[in-house]
Structures are given as structure tokens and as C-alpha cells.
Amino acid sequence: MFTFFSSQLTELKHLKIRDRQAVIADSLTMLSPSERVLLRIIKLLLLSPLFLIFTVFKGWILIPFLILGGLCYPLLTTPIEINFAKKNLSEALKHYDKGA
């Protein structure tokens, strides 16, 4: 199942939002180099159409699209990062529990 929010992960439901983000970030650091490259390529493919829109408009009309881009960036990339982080989530959670 594709996970859109960190609150949907049963392993992390007992944590606050900042703690969930820290565990996910720790899990992402445990990815292999090839998985990191794949994650970045997927994010780039998702964001490329948005950035191509920026080249079409000029002047003040660009501002709404910049705001839209700023809002869409985390909405598009966070679910993908969460789904890549699932693989190492239990190990990252153990590492987080030791540090806390």
C-alpha cells in the first residue's frame, strides 16, 4: 500500500510529528546509493513539469505559479520519501529509541 502521510505508518503512530520526521530522515540515510539515486530521479521526474511551467510565464504572472510550486514540492516528494523509508524503518526506529 502506498503511504501518503507518516501518521499512516503503524510503527510510528506513537511518536509526535517531529519524531516521525526524524525517524524517516534517519531511515533515508540508510538507503543504498543506488536507491538514493532512484529516489532523486523519481523526484526530479515529478517536479520537472512544474518547473517547465516557470519558463513559460514572465513577470508578475509567475508569482502564483511559484507559490503553487512551493506548496506542491512537499506534497509530491514526501509520500515518495516515506515509501522509500519503509524498508529501513524498524532499524531507524531502534536507532532513534537508543538516542532518546
C-alpha positions in Angstrom: 0.0 0.0 0.0 1.3 3.5 -0.9 1.6 5.7 2.2 1.0 9.4 1.8 1.4 10.5 5.5 3.8 9.5 8.2 0.8 9.1 10.5 -0.3 6.1 8.4 2.7 4.1 9.5 1.7 1.8 12.3 5.3 1.6 13.6 5.4 5.4 14.1 1.9 6.1 15.4 3.1 6.5 19.0 5.6 9.3 18.0 5.0 13.0 17.6 5.2 14.5 14.1 8.8 15.8 14.6 9.9 12.5 15.9 8.3 10.7 13.0 10.2 13.0 10.6 13.4 12.3 12.4 13.0 8.6 12.1 12.1 8.8 8.4 15.1 11.0 7.8 17.3 8.5 9.6 15.8 5.7 7.6 16.5 7.6 4.3 20.2 7.8 5.3 20.3 4.1 5.4 19.3 3.7 1.8 21.9 2.2 -0.6 23.5 4.6 -3.1 21.5 3.1 -6.0 18.2 3.6 -4.1 19.2 7.2 -3.3 19.8 7.8 -7.0 16.5 6.2 -7.9 14.7 8.4 -5.3 16.2 11.5 -6.6 15.4 10.6 -10.2 11.8 9.9 -9.3 11.5 13.2 -7.5 13.1 15.0 -10.5 10.6 13.4 -12.9 7.7 14.5 -10.7 8.9 18.1 -10.4 10.1 18.7 -13.9 6.7 19.6 -15.4 6.2 22.1 -12.6 9.5 23.8 -13.3 8.9 23.8 -17.0 5.8 25.9 -16.3 8.0 28.5 -14.7 9.8 29.0 -18.1 6.5 29.9 -19.9 5.4 32.8 -17.8 7.3 36.1 -17.2 6.8 39.0 -14.8 4.3 39.2 -12.1 2.1 36.4 -13.5 4.9 34.0 -12.4 4.3 34.6 -8.7 1.2 32.4 -8.4 3.0 29.6 -10.1 6.0 30.0 -7.8 3.6 29.8 -4.8 2.0 26.7 -6.3 5.4 25.2 -6.8 6.4 25.9 -3.2 3.2 24.2 -1.9 3.4 21.3 -4.3 7.0 20.4 -3.6 6.4 18.7 -0.2 3.1 17.3 -1.3 4.7 15.5 -4.2 8.0 14.4 -2.6 7.1 13.5 0.9 5.0 10.4 0.1 7.7 9.1 -2.1 10.4 9.6 0.6 8.1 7.8 3.1 7.7 4.8 0.9 11.4 4.6 0.3 12.0 4.9 4.0 9.7 2.0 4.9 12.4 -0.5 4.1 14.7 0.6 6.9 12.1 1.9 9.3 12.4 -0.6 12.0 16.2 -0.2 12.2 15.9 3.6 12.2 13.3 3.4 15.0 15.6 1.2 17.1 18.4 3.7 16.5 16.1 6.6 17.4 14.9 4.8 20.6 18.5 4.3 21.7 19.3 8.0 21.2 16.2 9.3 23.0 
